[in-house]
Amino acid sequence: MDHDVLMPPEDNGASGSVGPGSQSALRRDNVRRVVTALSAQGPSTQAQITRTTGLSAGTVASIVRDLEAAGRVRLTPTTSSGRRALDIHLVDTGRVAVGLDIGRRHVRCVVATPGHEVVAEELRALPLGHDAVTGIAAAQEAMHAALASAGRELGQVLGAGVGIPGPFDPNTGRIGSGAILPEWVGLDITPRMQAALQVPVIVQNDANLGALAHQAWGRTSLGDDFVFVKIGTGIGTGLVIDGRLHAGHTGLAGEIGHTIVVEQGLVCRCGNRGCLETVASTSSMLRALAATPHPPQNTDELVTAALDGDAVTRRVVEDAGLSVGKVLGQLASIINPETILLGGPLSDLGDLLLEPVVRGLHRHTVPDIARSTTVQVSLLRDRAEALGAAVSVLTSADPSEVYGPMTGALETTV
Ligand SMILES: [Zn+2]
């Protein structure tokens, strides 16, 4: 194969370097880019890889041929824009990524292969108001149970992604104030998690991870600009702008839960008044329903009551949805997303949640943006955060750790 002619100048990140050595290094670098793209976005067509890596179609085609010959990928038929195409999957080499989602009352663990196959999943209940020691121990236990059920050893784990419900500043490594886990605020969580899990750990805000999961598992129709909204005890968003997660200067971008929607409203846990969370979080909905004759005791009961047609519960959900829609309308006016996905524990409400959110959005943004923004309930439901945590590991993994050194045919057929 004449790979030497498949290195167009626009692919050359090391412009100015010449000679066979630099060509070989360039080839290796391009192979890494293709494998990293597949790790991050899951099974993809050649056209999709070309778009995300910026490599030429010819270079991608030749690398995919070599990866297939070396047994690192397999191809399956699919359709793309109505045309026949091939999906490229990374094969299972035994290495896996762990995704952990720690909530106020639960920890969820998923184990995923680089080909984005979820091979095990565990859910553990946590006591309300649990401290970090309890939460970390539950995460450790869930991870070991999930690995055992997947038949994988700790040594096969590339790393663990950990989603936290609240602001996490990657610059300081600490959980910020206003987090849903007040007992965890100020904690330097990464080294503690790493010590307990005995694998490399990446911590992220959970809504950001929800957005990453949708990029990987729901990529077909979301577009390059979309918003993942998590409505739970807290309300946050993960913003994907131009195909990339936008975390912001200190990791706080998209904290819409603390947008003020009621002047002189209730005091919020962040210290302000009238934040969106004081009127539209699951806790505020439960608080509003506390005065009714048979108040729901938790979010599951609230969802059941609304689905069963309880008029008061539906009214409270509608009011909350309108407020969320109002803030999303303002956000849409600023970033003009193609899609807004509603996730979190209220996803099972379906249209009961979607309809008022859409109404609120239409009322608070310009008609052109309202018409062009698709609002959907997330199909990943409350698993999105844990799946995104696994993706964060796969995205940052060194391809040679997943597949061994990029040598042999992959290195020499330059
Ligand atoms: Zn607030």
Boltz pocket constraint, residues with backbone or C-beta under 6 A from the ligand:
constraints:
  - pocket:
      binder: B
      contacts: [[A, 257], [A, 258], [A, 259], [A, 268], [A, 269], [A, 270], [A, 271], [A, 272], [A, 275], [A, 276], [A, 277]]
      max_distance: 6.0
